[in-house]
Amino acid sequence: MARLMAMRRPRSVIALSAVVENGRELADWLQVPLLEGSPEDRPVSLELECRMVDDLDDGLPRSLEPFCRDRAQAIVFCSSRRGAEKAAQALATHLAGALALDERASVEEQAVNLVMEEDQAAQEIAEVLPSGVAYHHAGLSGEVRRQVEECFRKGRLRVLTATPTLAAGVNLPAEITVVRDVFRAEAMRGSFRHVLLPSGELLNMLGRAARPGLAERGKGIVLVEGRYRNDRDVKELVANVEAGRGGTVRSRLPESFEAMMRFVLATVVETGETSRQGMARAFEHTFAYHREPQPIRFDRSLREDLMEDIPSYRKVAASGGSIRLEGYEVTPSGVHARVASGDHAYTVTLTVTGLSCTCPAASQYYRGQVCKHQACATSSVRRWIWARGYLWRWRSWRTGGWWSGSRAAGGRRRSGSSPPPPASISFWCAGRSSASSGRRAPPTGK
């Protein structure tokens, strides 16, 4: 949208949402009038609930069974295609007797039609259909999705498992919606981390129940694993969902390196070519700049940019030195760093495969996130290793060759060769225990 506004393309804009809290701010950014509604405008009431369960695989059928026995239809949202398929297969076992004999005969007829399709996915859906269960996602062919939706609309299915894409404007006669996964995996510089879904996305999914003209009642249930019961972010999410608050819309550009790169590259592609000033003008039309206008710089270091992607590093930067690296040791298994945090000290281990920390908080973080001690070690050890010569590569202008390792430690000159690729940095770190050990760094890629 920002790129379109920068090139003055849109003649009119209509933005629709049922869950945003900062509609006025968005309207000011888009320069359009704001029309607001309220929950009382909804023709069919929707009851919202968050349930803590010890096990999601057990809690899902327990939450659905009472409604399915009462002949209600339900949609279950899962975080991935494979998750939707596995949930459908598990529910088919638990709800095998939920259909009456006449309903089962009708569904079996539909299953025969799917089996006739020359599609492996259609045949797999046909196996769970007789239990009144099916799944729906973008990996299925258009014909198979159409048949599944038709089967659900005719009341032949009790449960439909799906990915969140089904929440985008598809009207189905569901009285119950269940969100099984409140986390999703997001790519971050080539790896994935689990992030908590915003309340607005959850409310959109829950709003698939009680569609006007298709259902007379509605209930939305969010399942949350009990181990996150005391998590601050999860508690806030639960409160927002049960109160029907969709949360504030924020731009992801300042927080995501990959989102920023996509914005920059797309701007270059659309304009054919651009300058730094042109890129700055395009960024001034973004929602991020609208919310927090500030000077646009092009002189940030790579280290600043990398550490920005680690939210806990902000605590390190704001600690005034109370969170600091006391020392480290490089071993064949990785780097073992000692990080002081106030009156305590913890050991952080950096290896090729990941990070670990002995602090109590580290075990409570979601997969892919790091604690403040890990963030401190990641930033400081990298700087110390390069500054002290444990991992030192430089261009020798007199000889025209690349030096690897430390001169003091007997680093080797590789004349006429190119430097090792960045991916080998971790291996080089693990291969040298100290600058005075006399051990040579291993060859690149070994």
C-alpha positions in Angstrom: 0.0 0.0 0.0 2.9 2.3 0.8 4.4 1.7 -2.6 1.1 2.5 -4.3 0.7 5.7 -2.3 4.3 6.7 -3.1 3.6 6.4 -6.8 0.2 8.1 -6.5 -1.6 5.2 -8.2 -4.8 4.6 -6.1 -7.7 6.8 -6.9 -9.9 5.4 -4.1 -9.2 3.2 -1.1 -11.7 1.1 0.9 -10.2 -0.7 4.0 -12.3 -3.2 5.9 -11.7 -4.8 9.3 -13.7 -6.2 12.1 -11.0 -6.4 14.8 -8.5 -3.5 14.6 -8.3 -1.1 17.7 -6.5 1.8 16.0 -8.9 2.4 13.1 -8.6 6.2 13.4 -4.8 6.0 13.0 -5.1 3.8 10.0 -7.7 6.1 8.4 -5.4 9.1 8.9 -2.5 7.2 7.3 -4.7 6.2 4.3 -6.3 9.7 4.2 -9.9 8.2 4.2 -12.9 8.8 6.4 -13.6 6.3 9.2 -16.9 4.4 9.7 -17.1 2.5 12.9 -19.4 -0.3 14.1 -19.7 -2.2 17.4 -20.1 -5.9 18.5 -23.9 -5.2 19.0 -24.1 -4.8 15.2 -23.5 -8.5 14.7 -26.7 -10.3 13.8 -25.8 -13.6 15.4 -24.1 -13.5 18.8 -20.7 -15.2 19.3 -19.5 -16.4 22.6 -15.7 -16.4 23.0 -13.6 -18.6 25.4 -10.0 -19.5 25.9 -9.3 -23.0 27.4 -6.2 -24.2 29.1 -5.4 -27.8 28.2 -2.6 -30.1 29.3 -2.3 -31.7 25.9 -3.6 -30.2 22.6 -4.1 -33.6 21.0 -6.4 -34.7 23.9 -8.0 -31.3 24.5 -9.2 -30.8 20.9 -11.6 -33.9 20.7 -12.8 -33.3 24.3 -13.8 -29.7 23.4 -15.6 -30.8 20.2 -17.3 -34.0 21.2 -20.3 -32.4 23.2 -21.1 -30.1 20.2 -20.8 -32.8 17.6 -23.1 -35.2 19.5 -25.6 -32.3 19.4 -25.3 -32.3 15.6 -23.4 -29.0 15.5 -20.8 -28.3 12.9 -17.3 -27.1 13.7 -14.2 -25.6 12.0 -10.8 -26.3 13.6 -7.9 -24.0 12.6 -4.4 -25.5 12.7 -1.1 -23.7 12.0 0.0 -25.8 9.0 -1.3 -28.1 6.3 0.2 -31.1 7.9 -1.2 -30.1 11.2 -4.7 -29.9 9.7 -4.3 -33.3 8.1 -3.1 -34.9 11.3 -5.9 -33.3 13.4 -8.5 -34.6 10.9 -7.1 -38.1 11.1 -7.1 -38.0 14.9 -10.6 -36.6 15.2 -12.0 -39.3 12.8 -11.1 -41.9 15.4 -12.7 -40.0 18.3 -15.9 -39.0 16.4 -16.4 -42.2 14.5 -19.9 -42.6 16.0 -21.1 -39.0 15.8 -23.0 -39.5 12.5 -26.5 -41.1 12.3 -26.8 -44.0 9.9 -28.5 -41.9 7.2 -25.9 -39.2 7.5 -23.1 -41.8 7.3 -24.6 -43.3 4.1 -24.7 -39.8 2.5 -21.1 -39.1 3.4 -19.9 -42.5 2.1 -21.4 -41.7 -1.2 -19.4 -38.5 -1.3 -16.3 -40.4 -0.3 -16.8 -42.7 -3.4 -16.9 -39.6 -5.6 -13.6 -38.4 -4.1 -11.9 -41.8 -4.5 -12.7 -41.6 -8.3 -10.6 -38.5 -8.5 -7.1 -39.2 -9.7 -5.7 -37.3 -6.7 -3.8 -38.9 -3.8 -5.0 -36.1 -1.4 -8.7 -36.8 -2.4 -8.3 -40.5 -1.6 -6.8 -39.6 1.8 -9.7 -37.3 2.6 -12.1 -40.1 1.5 -10.7 -42.3 4.3 -11.8 -39.9 7.1 -15.1 -38.7 5.5 -17.2 -41.6 6.8 -16.5 -40.3 10.3 -17.9 -36.8 9.4 -14.4 -35.2 9.3 -12.4 -33.6 6.5 -9.6 -31.2 6.0 -9.1 -28.1 3.8 -6.0 -26.2 2.8 -4.4 -24.6 -0.3 -2.4 -27.8 -1.1 -5.6 -29.5 -2.3 -6.8 -29.1 -5.8 -9.7 -26.6 -6.5 -12.1 -29.5 -7.3 -11.3 -31.3 -4.0 -11.8 -28.1 -2.0 -15.1 -27.4 -3.7 -16.4 -30.9 -2.9 -15.3 -30.6 0.7 -16.9 -27.2 1.1 -20.1 -28.5 -0.5 -20.2 -31.5 1.8 -19.9 -29.2 4.8 -22.6 -26.8 3.6 -25.0 -29.7 3.2 -24.4 -30.7 6.8 -22.7 -34.0 5.9 -19.6 -33.1 7.9 -19.3 -32.5 11.6 -15.8 -31.2 11.7 -13.6 -29.4 9.1 -9.9 -28.9 9.9 -8.2 -26.1 8.0 -5.3 -23.7 7.9 -5.9 -20.0 8.7 -6.4 -19.2 5.0 -10.0 -20.5 5.3 -10.7 -17.5 7.6 -10.3 -15.1 4.7 -13.9 -14.5 3.6 -15.2 -18.1 3.3 -18.7 -18.4 4.7 -19.6 -21.9 6.0 -22.5 -22.9 8.3 -20.3 -23.5 11.4 -21.6 -23.0 14.9 -18.3 -23.8 16.6 -14.8 -22.7 15.7 -11.7 -23.9 17.5 -8.2 -22.5 17.2 -5.8 -25.3 18.0 -2.5 -23.5 17.6 -1.9 -20.0 19.0 1.7 -20.1 17.7 3.0 -20.1 14.1 6.4 -20.5 12.6 7.9 -17.4 10.9 11.0 -17.3 8.8 13.8 -15.2 10.2 17.1 -15.1 8.2 16.8 -18.6 6.9 15.5 -20.2 10.1 12.1 -20.5 11.8 10.9 -19.3 15.1 7.6 -19.7 16.9 5.7 -16.5 17.4 2.4 -15.9 19.2 -0.6 -15.0 17.0 -2.1 -11.6 17.5 -5.6 -11.4 19.0 -6.9 -9.9 15.8 -6.0 -12.9 13.7 -7.5 -15.2 16.3 -10.8 -13.2 16.4 -10.9 -13.4 12.6 -10.7 -17.2 12.8 -13.2 -17.4 15.6 -15.6 -15.2 13.6 -16.1 -18.0 11.1 -18.7 -19.3 13.5 -22.2 -17.9 13.6 -22.2 -16.4 10.1 -25.4 -14.4 9.4 -28.0 -16.5 7.6 -26.1 -19.8 8.1 -26.2 -20.3 11.9 -28.4 -19.3 14.8 -25.7 -19.4 17.5 -22.0 -19.4 17.7 -19.1 -20.2 20.0 -15.4 -19.6 19.5 -12.8 -21.6 21.5 -9.0 -21.0 21.7 -6.9 -23.8 23.0 -3.8 -22.9 25.0 -1.3 -25.4 26.4 -1.2 -25.2 30.2 2.5 -24.7 30.4 2.0 -21.2 29.1 -0.5 -20.4 31.7 1.7 -17.9 33.5 3.4 -16.4 30.4 2.8 -12.7 30.3 2.2 -12.5 26.5 -0.2 -15.4 26.6 -2.1 -14.0 29.5 -2.5 -10.7 27.6 -3.6 -12.6 24.5 -6.3 -14.5 26.5 -7.6 -11.3 28.0 -7.8 -9.6 24.6 -9.6 -12.5 22.9 -12.2 -13.0 25.7 -12.9 -9.2 25.6 -13.1 -9.2 21.8 -10.2 -6.8 21.5 -8.4 -7.2 18.2 -5.2 -5.3 19.2 -3.4 -2.5 17.5 -2.1 -2.8 14.0 1.6 -2.2 13.8 4.0 -2.2 10.8 6.4 -5.1 10.6 9.0 -3.2 8.6 11.0 -1.9 11.6 11.0 -5.3 13.3 11.7 -7.6 10.4 14.8 -7.5 8.2 13.2 -9.7 5.6 10.1 -7.6 5.4 12.2 -4.5 4.9 14.3 -6.2 2.2 11.1 -7.2 0.4 9.9 -3.6 0.5 13.2 -2.3 -0.8 13.4 -4.8 -3.6 9.8 -4.4 -4.6 10.2 -0.6 -4.8 13.2 -1.0 -7.0 11.4 -3.4 -9.3 8.3 -1.2 -9.6 10.2 2.0 -10.3 12.8 0.4 -12.6 15.6 2.2 -10.7 15.8 4.4 -7.6 18.2 6.4 -5.5 18.6 6.6 -1.7 16.5 9.7 -1.7 13.8 7.9 -3.8 13.8 5.0 -1.4 13.5 7.4 1.6 10.5 9.1 -0.1 8.8 5.7 -0.6 9.5 4.8 3.1 7.9 8.0 4.2 4.6 6.7 2.9 4.7 3.6 5.1 2.6 3.1 8.2 5.8 2.6 10.2 7.0 6.1 9.3 3.5 7.5 9.9 3.5 6.2 13.4 7.1 7.2 14.3 8.5 9.7 11.9 12.3 10.1 12.3 15.3 10.8 10.2 16.1 8.0 7.7 19.7 6.8 7.9 21.8 4.7 5.5 24.9 4.4 7.7 24.0 1.6 10.1 26.5 -1.2 10.6 25.8 -4.8 9.8 26.1 -5.7 13.5 23.4 -3.2 14.5 21.1 -4.6 11.8 21.7 -8.2 12.9 21.2 -7.6 16.6 18.0 -5.7 16.0 16.3 -9.0 15.1 16.9 -10.2 18.6 14.3 -8.5 20.8 16.0 -9.5 24.1 19.2 -7.6 23.0 17.3 -4.4 23.8 17.5 -5.3 27.5 21.3 -5.8 27.2 21.7 -2.4 25.5 19.5 -0.7 28.2 21.2 -2.5 31.2 24.0 0.0 31.4 26.6 -2.7 31.6 24.9 -4.9 34.3 24.5 -7.6 31.7 28.0 -8.1 30.3 30.4 -10.8 29.0 33.0 -11.8 31.6 34.9 -14.2 29.5 34.6 -17.1 27.1 36.4 -20.3 26.0 36.5 -21.7 22.5 36.4 -25.5 22.4 35.9 -28.0 19.6 32.2 -28.3 20.7 31.6 -24.6 20.5 32.0 -21.3 22.5 31.3 -21.3 26.2 30.7 -17.8 27.5 30.2 -16.5 31.0 27.7 -13.7 31.2 27.1 -11.6 34.3 23.6 -10.4 35.1 23.6 -8.3 38.2 24.8 -10.5 41.1 24.4 -13.7 39.1 26.4 -15.3 36.3 25.3 -17.8 33.7 27.0 -20.0 31.1 25.9 -19.5 27.5 27.0 -22.1 24.9 27.1 -21.2 21.2 27.4 -24.0 18.8 26.9 -24.6 15.1 23.4 -25.9 15.8 22.1 -23.3 18.3 22.3 -21.6 21.6 21.7 -22.6 25.2 21.9 -20.9 28.6 21.8 -22.0 32.2 19.5 -19.2 33.4 16.0 -20.3 34.5 14.3 -18.1 32.0 15.9 -19.7 28.9 13.8 -22.9 29.3 10.6 -20.8 29.3 11.2 -19.1 25.9 9.4 -20.2 22.7 11.5 -22.2 20.3 13.7 -19.9 18.2 13.9 -17.1 20.8 16.8 -16.2 23.0 17.2 -14.9 26.5 19.1 -11.7 27.3 22.2 -13.6 28.3 22.3 -15.4 25.0 21.8 -12.1 23.2 24.7 -10.6 25.1 27.0 -13.5 24.3 26.0 -13.5 20.6 26.9 -9.9 20.2 30.0 -9.7 22.5 31.7 -13.0 21.6 31.4 -12.3 17.9 33.1 -8.9 18.4 35.8 -10.3 20.7 36.7 -13.2 18.5 37.2 -11.0 15.5 39.1 -8.3 17.5 41.5 -10.7 19.3 42.5 -12.7 16.3 40.9 -16.1 17.2 39.1 -15.9 13.8 40.9 -13.4 11.7 41.0 -13.1 7.9 42.5 -10.2 6.1 43.7 -9.2 2.7 47.5 -9.0 2.3 48.0 -6.3 -0.3 51.7 -7.0 -0.7 51.3 -10.7 -1.4 47.8 -10.7 -2.9 46.8 -13.7 -0.8 44.2 -14.3 1.9 45.3 -15.0 5.5 43.2 -17.2 7.7 43.5 -17.8 11.4 45.8 -15.6 13.5 49.4 -14.6 12.5 50.5 -15.1 16.1 48.9 -18.6 16.1 50.5 -19.6 12.8 47.7 -18.7 10.5 48.1 -19.9 6.9 48.3 -17.7 3.8 46.3 -19.1 0.9 47.8 -17.2 -2.1 45.4 -16.4 -4.9 42.4 -18.0 -3.2 39.2 -16.4 -2.3 38.1 -16.1 1.4 36.1 -18.8 3.0 32.3 -18.3 2.8 30.5 -16.8 5.8 28.8 -20.1 6.5 32.2 -21.5 7.6 32.6 -18.9 10.4 31.0 -21.2 13.1 33.3 -24.1 12.1 36.4 -21.9 12.3 35.3 -20.7 15.8 34.9 -24.2 17.0 38.3 -25.3 15.6 40.6 -23.0 17.7 40.7 -23.1 21.5 43.1 -20.2 22.1 45.4 -17.8 20.2 48.4 -19.3 21.9 47.5 -23.0 21.6 49.4 -23.5 18.4 46.5 -25.3 16.8 45.8 -24.3 13.3 42.3 -23.5 12.0 40.8 -26.3 10.0 40.4 -25.9 6.2 37.3 -24.2 5.0 34.2 -26.4 5.1 35.8 -29.1 7.3 
